[in-house]
Amino acid sequence: MFSSMKKKLSLSMLPLFRSASQEADAGVYYDYADGSSGIQVISVVSTPLDRTAPWHWDYSGPDWLQQQPTEPSAPKRPSDTEEILAPPRITVDHLDRNNQDAIGDNQDNAGNENHEDGVDTGLLDEEPVKPRWPPLTEAQSALLLTSLMDSYPDYVSQKLGRKHCVTAEHLMHYIAEVTQSQSTKETLGICQVLLEDGVIKPLDRKTEFADFQTEANFVYFFDKVSPLDEIDEDELQSLLDDLIRRGNDALFRMMLRRQPGSRSEQELGFIFNELVHIKALAQTSTSIKRELAKVVLLESHSSAGTVLFNQGDEGTSWYIILKGSVNVVIYGKGVVCTLHEGDDFGKLALINDAPRAASIILREPCHFLRVDKEDFNRILRDVEANTVRLKEHGKDVLILEKIPSKSKKEKSVRYSVMAGTAEQTLEYMLDTRTFENETEEEHVPGRDDLLEDYLLTHTMFISVEDLCACLLRYYNSRPRQTNSSDASAVKNRMSLNKRQVIQFVNFWNQVDREVMFQSVTVRDFLKTLCEAVDKDSHQYNLDKAWNVMEDILDNCTKYVEGLNQNSKLNISSDGTKSSEDNLRPIRPSDESVIKVYNADATYSTVRVSADMRASVVLKAAAKKLQIEGNVVLVEMKSNGEYSLFKDEEMSVETKLSVNGRLFCVPKESLAQLNPLPEQQGPNEPTGKLLETVTSKELAYHCTLYDWQLFRNIHETELINHILGRSTGITSNLDRLLVRFNQIQFWVSSEMCLTSSQSKRVHLLKKFIKAAAHCKEYFNLFAFSAIVMGLTNTAVSRLKGTWEKLPSKFAKIFKDFEEIIDPSRNHRASRMLLSNCLDERRKNTTTDPAPVIPFMPLIMKDLTFTHEGNKTLLDDLVNFEKMHMIAECLRQIRNCMTGEMEIVLPSSEKPVTEFNVQNYIRNLKVIDNQRRLMQLSYKREQKKY
């Protein structure tokens, strides 16, 4: 049954099969032309992200985003006469027998008995892997007990010979109060951590309880600890912060241990929200994630060296690593790769109904998410059962997926587009997503986001010219009339078609705002459509539609007039551009005066527009510099590296890095190019100036400027960026991403340029406090940049400076580091953004404050989604991909909601002539990592 479904489901289930991690059955299954089959092994090297290195946003995409699995060579097919031997089994004598998911005392996961003495130690790591979350110590347990007894002495009593007993109700009340938990589930998660770490144990020892029991009178006791004489408040707060961070993971494991059929809607929602952060599921559709939330199980193993399954075993489950890491072992090759948190394996054996292609051995204690084969196959069948295919001339033109309807009408069925031609999908949306006579409760255009997703991403699959032509064609379409009695119906249908097109254009204007007016094609289309509506207004009762079109055309006219009246932006590539120019968005027609250098460091100025392509800039520069032959346009970076511009790229000037310069040179001279002296950045710190400014003032001015840059971005620029910068300008996005690098290198530069250790410590405290204030202002952008600047290797190696940092600040910075920790697909950063948006929604007293997100992470998500999913599948637009991209863009729009209204902090320092605003907006930095390291070693010679 399953094997016959594979080709049938290849289109509709592509997002499920395409994971973010390496495929570790560690192989790819091939079907040969003659019907035989084989397995080609892919050797994958996993490179973890260096947290101490600066997050330098390279516009071609960071190296760690560009890493691709090694391309498999052609599979070697065994000869017909060659004897194929089964690989020997790997066994181990310490399979976790306490785990409820382990299979038998004397059996491995395939049901075969273990007779060997153990696993080959060569397949394990020599040094044990350190756990990310070590269990609580007895001292910490005693500290918690002391705090409980001091806060609520009546809660702790002696029962059945145990001195320090507390009921579940009292413990949860104490935890909620002392941690100021926002919800019961957060409190429950912390209690679960205490149970898992053995801080508390159930008084009823006859039954083993893996999960915290919430019955009010259920009794727990603190084991092997006694109260302390006094409480260290800093240590207690540090302990509570750790418990809060670990609570979500513990609650997730707790819910996964519930039987699938007994999970409540709230629990399913929590599991789904956690699955969103799993790297292996990043490319799966929302509907599939919701189905997985119903069936996914937790499998835990406590011993390194455990063999999860052997090469050649039958595939029974798909695994995702929730915590820990595993080695992938292939007979005759040994360990071919290591998989870490967020990676998945075992899926290919289920898809191809084939034996396991590799053995999996644990490197450390692990938690896995497990989806069994029966559930896996059922999800495939359910998706196909809910799929409707529309055909024309025997070919699929539209593939729809049935979705739950929120309509009050009973048995109402709605569909979402999974794939289709751009034109057919447009017609489907006009028929089903634009209605004039429904009430707002019954229908809101774009309610299921299909219409908005189409408009946000349309530049990826249909040109503006084709889109406008399709709309005009639909507006003027006339149904067939079979007899005279159909005349009225035909007229009503034509009237409806016209109103639907106008509603679509109106919603397009709401989504794209003035950006849609930048296209001459769109402006001409609006004029043509407005004339047609004016002509048809009386015959088809289009008075309301005419008013809508008149408003849109008025806005378009004002935009064009504004282009002619406003002065052009004056941007110079020498780094002296005025920050006042950043107050409004850059438009395609805005001009820049840029310096273009020759190989001998002489330069000439060239006036270019934002939408001018690199080939045109190159031609103009070569003419001014009087260079002939095979010339290229190139950015020279401060570290001596260079990058060539592609002919079709736009936004040339804003693509330059912080200290980058533009060169026009013969191609054969590239090897002799050197950075200009001015590119090396400052030689003296600005510490004396910074001493006159408080950390809150720095955060305030930084946040205002970052907000001005962020709000100038339009979603189309992000699409243009991932498409290679050739479909439209990316100037406003470029400025924001360059700003991130600027803040990051500013922090590192000031630390490395400051020679006095005491001043470095003072500066370190100021930056940590500034990061904290940025976080308070919901400026996660600057917060992440400052923290990453302090984790730069050139700064983090200054051990003498860090040792002088007070413990209070060291603890705060440790918390900040954990927020930017890239593990679990940057889960901590994503949760911080989600919490900021939730906190903003809860604030009903004032208008919601905007959130400035960690933009490089959003760009990483967009790049990953674009490169990991095909835009066209069998000549149909992959709208599952468009939905995922649009979701990222919608997140940015959500962050932009509201106005930035923060109060200027009162200065604690004497008023000086130092202009903080200009300083923050024009930071002078060193962006050459080699020079930063040289300065760092000059400050502290010793290598730690």
N, C-alpha and C positions, 0 to 999 in steps of 0.2 A: 504493500500500500504506500509506504513512505517513498520508496525508490521511484515509483511512478509519478509522485508529486513533484519531484525535484525540478524538472524543467518548467512545469506549470507555474511553480511559485517563484521562479527566478526573478521576475520583475517586481511583483508585489511585496516580496519579503526581503529585497536587497538590503535595506537598512539593518535588518536583524543579523544578516550574515556578515556584514561589513563591520568589524569591530575596530576599536581604537588601538588595541594592543596587537602584539604579534600573535599569529595563529599558532598556538602551541598545543595542538597535537604535534606541533613543530613540523608540520608537513602540509603539502598540497596534494590532493587526490586527483589523478588524471584518468580519463577514459580514452583508451586508444581506439584508432580507427577500426581495428579488427575485433573490437569488443572486449579485449583484455584490459586489465587495469594495473596501476602501480602507484607508488607513493614517492614523491620527490621531496626530500627534506630541505627545509629552508633553515640555514643557520643564522640566527639573529643575535646581535650583540646589543645589550641594553645599556645605554649610557645615562646615568642619573644626572639630573641638573645640579650644577655646582652652585649652592646657595650663597657662597661667599663671593662669587663673581658678579660684576654689575649686570643688571638687566639692561643691556644696551639694545634699544629697538632699532634693528636694521630693516630698512624698508623692503629689502628682498626677502625678508623673513628670517628669524633667528635660526642658527644652525640646528638647535634642538627641535625646531619645528620641521625642518627639512629632512631629517633623517628618515630614510625609507628602508624597509626590509630588503635584504640582499636579493637581487633578482635570481630566481632559480634557474639553473642550467637545464638543458633538455633532459628529460627523465631517461635513465638507462633501463631499457626493458630487458628482463631476464630471458635467456634463450629457452626454447621449449624443452631442451634436453637437460638443462641445468637443474640440479636438485635444489629446491628452496627449503632451507632449514628454518624452523621457528626460532626466534631469539630466546636465549636463556632467560629465566625469570630472575628478577632482582627481589630479594626478600630481606626482611629485617626482623629482629627478635624483640623490638620494643614498640610495636604498634600500640597506639593509645587505646587500651582496653577499657578505660573509664569513659571514653566518649560514646555517647549513645548512638552515634552514627557509624562507629567502627563496626566491622563485620566479624563477629566471632573471635574467640580466644586464639584459635589456631588456624585462622583463615585470613587470606588477604582480601582485597576488595573485589576480586574476581571470583571468590569462593574457593580458591585453591589453597591447599594446606602448605604452611611454611615449614621446611625441614632444614634449610641452611641456617648457619649460625648468625648471619647478619649481613648488612649491606656493605659493599666495598667502600672502605673509608676514603678512597680516592675520589668518590663521587660526592663527598661532603666537603664543606669548607673547614680549613684548619682552625680558624678562629670563630667562636660562636658569634652570631649576629646579636647586637645589643637591641633590646626591646625599646620601642619608641616611648611606651608608657610603663615604667617600672612600677610594681605594686607598692602600695603605701607601706611605710615602715612602722615598727612598733611605736617609735617616738611620735610619728604623725597620728597614729591611732589614739595614743594617750592624750595628745593635744586636743583632738576632737572630742574625746570623752570629757576632758576637763571643761571645755567650752560648753558642752551640753549640760553638765552638772552645775556650772556657774549660772547659766541662763535660765534653766528650768530644773531646779534641784528635785522637785516632786516627780519628775519624769523617770528618774533612775531609782530602781529598787532591787532588792535581793529576792530571787526566786529559785527554788529547786537547787540550792547550793551555789548558784551563780550570783556574784556580787552586783554586777552592773548590767541590769536588764532594763529594756525599754520596749514599749509596744510600737508596732508599726505606725500607728496614728501619731503618737508623740514624736517619733523620730522624723517623720515626714514634716510635721509642723515645725520642728526645730530647724531642719534643713531649709525649709521654705523661708523662714524668718532670717536666718543667718546669711543665706546666699541671695536673698531678695529675688527668689525665682519668679519668673513671669508666668509660669503655668505648672499644673500638676505633673505633666509629663516630664518637665525639666527636673522637678524634685524627685520623681520616681527614678529617672536616669541616674542621679547622684546616689540614691540609696542602692541602686543596682551595682554601682561601682564599689561601694563599701562591702556589699555581699561577695562580689567576685574576688576582691582583694583579701577577703578573710578578716576584715576589720570587725564585722559583725557576723554572728552565726545564729541560726534558728535554735531556740530553746528545745523545740521538738526535734530530737536527733534521730528519731526512728525513721523519718522520711527525708530523702535528699531533696532539697529545693534548689534548683538552678536559678530560679527567678525570685525577685523580691516579692513577698506576699503582702498585699495591701489591706488585708482584713484588719480592722481597727484593733482587735485584741490579740493579734498574732505577736508573739514575744520574740525579741532578739536579745543577744547579750554580747558585750564587748569581751573578746577573748584575750587572755594573757597580758592585759595592760591594767595600769592603775592611774588614777588622776595625778596630774602634776601639781607642784606647789604654786606655780604662777604660769600665766599665759603670755607668750610672745605674740603680740598682735600682728606683727609683720609676717611671722611664720604662719599664723592662722589664716591670714588673708591670702597668702601664697598657696596654702593647702586648699582653701575654698575655690580659688581660681582654677587650680588644677582639676578639682572635682567637677566644676562647671564645664570645663573643656572636654572632659572624658564622659560626661553624662549622656550626651547624644549617642555616642557610639555604643555605650552599654545598653541604652534603651532600644537601639536598633537591633542589637543581638537578642535582646529579650523578646522583642516582637517577632523576630524571625524564628524563634524556637516554638512559637505558637503553631498549632496545626493549621494548615491553610484554610480549612473550612470554618475555623473558629475565630478568624481575625475580623475585628469590627471595621466599619467604614473609616473611623478615625485612625485606626492602626494601619489600614491599607494606604490611607493618605500619607501617613508618616513614612512608611516604607517606600512609597513612590517618590517622595521628596528626597529621600536618601539615595535612591537609585539614580536620580538625575545627576548626582555628583560622581558616579562611577565611570571611570574612563572608558571601560569596555562597552558601556551602553550609550556612549555619547552620540552615536550615529543611529540609534534606534528611534522609531517613532513614539509619540506619546502613548498611543493606544497599546503598543506592544509593552512599553514599560508598565502600564497599568495592569496588563495581563500577567506580567512577570511578578508584580507585587503580590498577586494572589497565590502564587505557587512556589516562589523562591524559598529555599531552606538554608539553614545555617549548618555547616559541618565544621567541626573543630578538631584539631589534633595538637597535642601538647608536647610532642617529642620531635626534635630534629632527626632526620634520617628515616622518617616514616615513608613508606612507599605507598603513594596514593593509588596508582594503578601501573600495570606493566605494559610494555610494548607488546602488541598482539592481542591484548584483552578486548573483549567486546565493549563497545562504547555504551555506557548506561547513563551518563550524566554530563552536563556542561558545567564548568567551574569558573568562578571569578574570584580572584584573590582579594579578600577584604582586608586581611592583615597578614603580614609575613612575606615570604618569598620561597620559590621552589626552583630546583634545577631540572632542566629537560634533558633526559639521557636517551641516547640512541645506541643500539647495539652496534659495536664496532667503531663508534666515534666518541663515546663518552659523553661528557656534558657539552651540549651544543649551545645552550644559552641559559640565562637565568631570568625568571619572570618575577615581577614585584607587584606591590599593591596596585589594584586597578586593572592588571592584565588578566586575560582570560585564556582558557585552554579547554580542549576536549570537545569543541563544537563540530569540527570537521568529521569526526567519527559518527556523529549523529546525523549530520547532513548527508553524508555519503553512504551511511549504513555500512561502514567499513571498520576493521580492527583499529585499535589504538596505534598510532604511528610512532609513539615514543613512551618512555617511562617517566613518571613524575615523582621526584624525591624532595621532601621538605628540607629546607636549609635551616629552619627555625620553627617554633610553634606557630601555627597558622589558623586563621579563620577563613573559610570559603563560603561564598554564596553558591548554592547548588541548584540546578534545574534538571530534574530527571527527564529521561527520554520520553516518557509518556506525556508529560506536561509540555515538553518542547514540541512534540509532534502535534499535540492538540492545538497549541497556539497557532501553528502553521495552518492547520485545517480551518480553524475559526476565522483567521484572517482571509483565507481564500473564500470561505462561505459568505463572508460579508463584503465580498468584492463583486462589483458589477462592471462589465466591459462593454463599451459601445464601439461598434465597428462600422467602417465605411469601406466598401469594395474589398471586404474580407480582411481588413487590417484594423487593429486597435487604434482608435483615435482618442479615447477617453477611458480611464480606469478610475472608478469611484469606490470609496470605502464607506460602508454604512456607519453612521455615528449616532449616539443618543441625541434625541431632540429635547430641547427645553420648552417647546411649545406646549400650551395648555391643551391643545387638541390631542385626544387620545389616539394611540396607534399612529402617531405622526412619524414619518421616517425622513431623515435628512442624510445627505451624503457629502463627504469631503473628497476632494480630488487628490488621488495618489500620483497619477501621471496622465499626460494627454498632450495633444498639440496645443500650441499657444492660442491659435484661433478658436479651436473647439472649446477649450477651457474658458475663453472669454465669452463665447456665446452661452455656455452653461451658466456662468456667473450672472450674465445679464438676465437670463430667464429665472434664476432661482435666488439671487441675492439682492435684487433691486425691485422693490414694490412700493407703490405710492399710497395704497389704500389700507395697509395693515396698521394696526395701532403699534405704538412703541413697545408695549409689553410683548406683543406677538412676534415682532420682527425688528431687529436693528441691523441695518446694512453692515456686513462684515462681522456679525455676531460670533461666528465660529472662526473668524480671522482669515478666511479664504480670500475674500476680496482685498483686504489690507495686505495679505502676504503677496498676492499677485502684483499689486501696485508697488510695494516696497522692493520687489526683486525683478520686475519686468525687464529691466535693462540686461539681465543675464540671458534671456532667451528670446526676446523679440525687440526689434528696433522701434524707435519712436515713430518712424515713418509707417511701418507696417501696423502698429497699434492704432494710429490715427485713421489709417485707411480702413481697417476692420470696423472701427466704430462708425465711420461714415457709411460703410456698406450696410451695417446692421440698421442704422437709422433710416436708410432709404429702402430697406427690404420690404417686399410685398408678398404676402402669402398667396398661394394659388387659390383661385376662385373657380369652383366646379359648377355652380349655377347661380342664378340671379338672387336666390334667397340667402346666399352667403355674403352678400355685399356688406351688410351691417357688421357681421363678424370679422370680415377682412379689415374694415375700417377700424374697428376696436383693437384688433391685433396690431395694426400699424401704429395706432396711437400709443399703445402700450410699449412697443419697441422704441419709439422716439423718447418717451418719458424715461425708459430704462437707461438709454444712452446718456441722457442728460444727468440722471442721478449718478451714473458711473463717473462722469466727468466732474461732477460736484464733489464726490468722494475723493477722486484723484487730486483735486485741488486742496482738500483738507489734509490729505496725507503728504503730498509733495510741497505744499505751500508755494512760495514764489519760485522754487527751483524749476517747476514745470514750465514757467514762462521764459526760462533761459534759452529754450530751444526755439529757433525760428519756425521749425516745422509745427510745433505745438501752437505757436501764436497764429500761424496761418490757419491751422485746423480750427481753432476757437472762433476766428472770424467767419470761416465758412459755415461752421455749425450754427453760429448765432444768426447768420443770414437765413439759413434754412429754417430755424425755429421761428423767426419772425414771419417768414412766408407761410409756414404751416400752422401758425398759432390759432387762427380762427377756425380752420377746417377740422383740426384735430384737438381742439380745446387745450392748448398748450400755454395758457396764460401764466400759470405758476412756473412752468419750465422756462418760459421766457424771462421771468424775473430772476431766476437762478442764473441763467446764462448772462444776463446783463450785468449782474454783480461780478461774475467771474471775469468778464471782458473788461469791466472797469478796473479791477485789480491788475489785470495784465497791462492795461494802458498806463496805469500809475507806475508799474514796475519799469516799463520801457522809458517813461519820462524821467524816472529816477536815475536810470543809467546815463542819460544824456546830461542831467544837471549835476550829479555828484562828481566831485573831482576824483581822478584816478588815484588808486593807492600808490604810494611811492615807497617801494621796498628795495633795499639794496643788499646785495649778497655779501657785503663786507662786515655784516654783523651790527651795523649802526642803525638799523631800521627803527623807526619811532614806534614805541609801544602804543601810541594813540591810534595807529593804523589797525591795531588788533581789536578795536572796539566794535567793528562791524565785519560781517563775513566777506571773504574774498569772493568775487564773482568771476566768471570766465573771462569777461572783457577787461577786468582790472589789469593795469600795466605795472611792470616793475622795471626799475633800472638796475641791471645787474653787472657786476664786474666779471669779466672772463679773462683769465690769465694765459699767457704764453709760457712755453717751457723755460724762458729766460726770466720769468717772474714779472715781466711787463704785462700791462693789462689794458683793455679797452672796455668801455661801457656799451651795453646793448639794451635797448628797450624792447621788452617782450610782454605779451599778455599771458594770463594764467593758463589759458587753453591752447597756447602755442606749443606745437610738438617739438621734441628735442631735435629732430632733423632740421627744422626751420631755424631754431636757435643756433645750431651748429653752422649752418650756411651763413647766417648773419655775422656770427663771431669770426668765422674764418675770413670773411670779406674784410671786416674791420681790422683784423690782425694781419692781413695780407699773407695768409698761410695757404699754400696750394698742396695738392696731392691728396693722399689718403688720410684725412684728418678725422679725429674722433672727439666727442664731447665727454669729459670725464670729471668725476669728483675726486679731488685729492684730500684724503683725511689726514689728521694731525699725526697719526702713527705711521704714515708712509704708505698705507694701503690706498688703492684706488678702485673705483667702480665705474664702469662704462654706462652711459645712458643708451637705452634702446630708442630707435628712431621714432616710434609712435608714442612715447611717454609724454605726458603733460605735467604741468606744475613742476617745472624743472628747478626753479629757484628754491622752492620750499622743501624739496626733497633733500637738500644738503644737510649733513649732520651738524652738530653744534658748532664746531670750528672748521667745518669743511669749506673748501673753495672750489670754484668751477674753472676748469682748464680746457683749452682747445689746442690740441697738439697733433703733430703727425703720429700715426700709429706706431711707427718704429721708434719714437722717442719716449714711449711710456715707461720703459725700464729706467730711464734717466731722470724721471720726475722726482722732485723732492718737495716736502711741505714747506710753506713759507714760515719765516720766523714768527710772525704774528699768530700763527695757528697753534703755537705751543701753550698759549694761555698765560695767566698772570704769574709773576715771580714772588709776589708778596701777598700775605693773607689780608683779609679785611676785618680781622678780629677786633681792632680798635673801634671800627664803626659798629660792629655787631654788639659790642659791649654797651652801646648806648640804646640798644633796642631790646625790648623784652621778647621772650619766645612767643607770647601770645600775639604781639604785633606782627612778628614774622609770619605766623600762621594766618592772621587776618588778611594781610596784604597778598600773601601767596594764594589764599583761597579766592579772593576777589578776582585776581588776574586769571587763575586757572578756570574760574567759572566763565569769564568773558570768552576765553578760548574754546571752552567746551560747548557753550550754547551756540557758537557760530557753526558748529558741525551739522551737516545734514546727512541723513542715512545713505543717500546715494554715493557720498564720498567713500564710505566704507566698502560699498559694492565695487566702486571704481578701483579701489586699492587692491582688493583680492583678485580682480580681473586683469591686473597688470598695469594700471594707471593709463590705459590707452582709450578707455571709453568715456572719460570725463575727468574733470579736475579733482584733485585731492588736497588742495592747498590748505584748507582749514584743519583737516585731520593731520596733515604734516606738521603744522605749527604746534598742535597739541602733543604729538608724539615726540617732537624735538624738545618740547618743554619738559617732558618726563626725564629725558636724558640729561637735560640741563640741570634740573634740580638734583638729580642723583649725583652727577659729577661735581656740582657745587659743594655738596656736603663732603664728598671725598677730598676735593681740592683744599677746602679750608682746613680740614683735619691734617692733611699731609704738609701743607705750607706753614702751619703753626709750629714753631721750633720749641717753645716752652711746654714742658709736660703739664704743668699746672694749668696753663691756658687751654691746652688740648682737653683736659678733663672738664674744665668749665664749658668749653665749646660743645663737648660731647653731651653734657647735661642739657645745654640749651637746645640742641637738635632733638634730643629725646622728648623734651617738653614740647617743642614745636610740633613734633609728630603727633603727640597726644592731643594737642589743641586742634590740629587738622582733622583728626578723627572725630573730635567733638563737633566740628563744623560740617561733618559728613563729606569732607574732602579726602576720600580714600585714594585719590590720585596722588596728591602730594605726600600723604601719609606713607604710601608704599614706596615712593621715590626716595624719601628721606631715610627710611629704614634700610632700603637696598643700598643707598649710599654709604651707610654705616657698616653694612655687611660686606662691602667691597674688600677684597683681599688686602689691599694696601692699608686699609683702616683696621680690619679685624686682627691683623698680625701685630698691632701695636699693643702687646700684652701688658707692658708697663703702664700704659695709659688706662687700659681697661681695668687693671687691678686697683687703680686709685679711685675708680668710680664707686660711689656709695652703693651699698647693697640694694637700697630702695630703687635706684635708677637701673641697676643691673637686672632686677626682677622685672621692672616695667619693660625694659628692652627685650628680655627673653620672651615675654608675652607677645611683643610686637613681631619678633622673629617667627613665632609659631603661627601668627596670622598670615604671614607671607610664605609659609612653608608650602612648597609645591606638591606635597604628597596628597594622595586621594584626589588628583586632578584639581589642585588648589582649593580643596574643600573649605578650608578655614577662611580664605579670602572671599569665596562665594557666599558663605554663611554670614560673614560680616556685612556684605552688600545687602543680602536679604534682610538681615536684622535692621539695618539702617532704613530700608524702604518700609518695613513693618512699623518701626518706631515713628516714621514720618506720617504714616497713615493713621496711627493711633492719636496723633496730636490734632485734636479737633478744635482747639481754642484759637489757633492761628492758621494762616495759609501754609500748606505743606512746603517745607524747605527742600530745595533740589539736592541731589546727591551727585557728586563728581566721582565716577567709578574709576577703578583700576583699568584704564583703557588698554594697555598692552595685553591684559588677559582676555578682554573681549575680542581684540584683534586676533589673538591666538585661536580662540574658539571659531571665529569666522574663517580663518585660513584653514584650520583643521577640517571644518565641515565642508568647505569648498573643495579642497584637494582630496578629501577622503570619499567623496561621493560624485558620481558622474552627473553632469547636468542633463544629458540626454540618455535615455535608455530605449533602445530599439526605435530611435527617432521620435520618442515621446519625451516631453519635459518632465523631469523627475521632481514632482511637487513636494515629495517628502523632504527633499533637500531644501526646497524653497521655504517650507514651513520652518525648518530648523534655523535657516539664516534669518528669516523674518523675526523669529523669536528673540534672537540676539539684538536685532535692530530695535525691536519694541522695548527691550530692556533699557536701551539708551534713551529712547523717547520718554519712558517712565521716569528716568533719573532727571530729565530736564524739566519736568513739571514743577511749576512754582517759581518764585523769585528769591534770589539770594539776598536776604535781609539780616545781616549780622552787624552787631554794634561795634564800633571802633573802640578797642580797649583803651582805658586810660593809661597813659604812659607813667611808669614808675621811675623813669629816668629824667634828668633835666632836659628841657627842650633844646634841641640843637638844630643846626642848619642841614643836618643829614636828611635827605629825602628817602625815606624807607621805600615808598612806592616805586620810585625810579630804580632804586637798587635791586629790588625783587624782580622787576620786569626786565632788567638788563644784566643778568648775572654773568660774570666773567669766570670761566671754569677751565680746568685742564681735562680734556677728554681723551688723553693719551695714556692708556693703562701702564705702559712701560715707564713713562715719566713719573706717574704716581707711585709706582713701586720703588723707583730710585729715591724719590723723596721720602718714602716710608722707611727705607733702610738707612737713610741719612738720619732720621729721627731716632730710630732704635735699631742698633746694629745687630743685636742678638736675634738668631732665628730660633723660634720656639717650635 
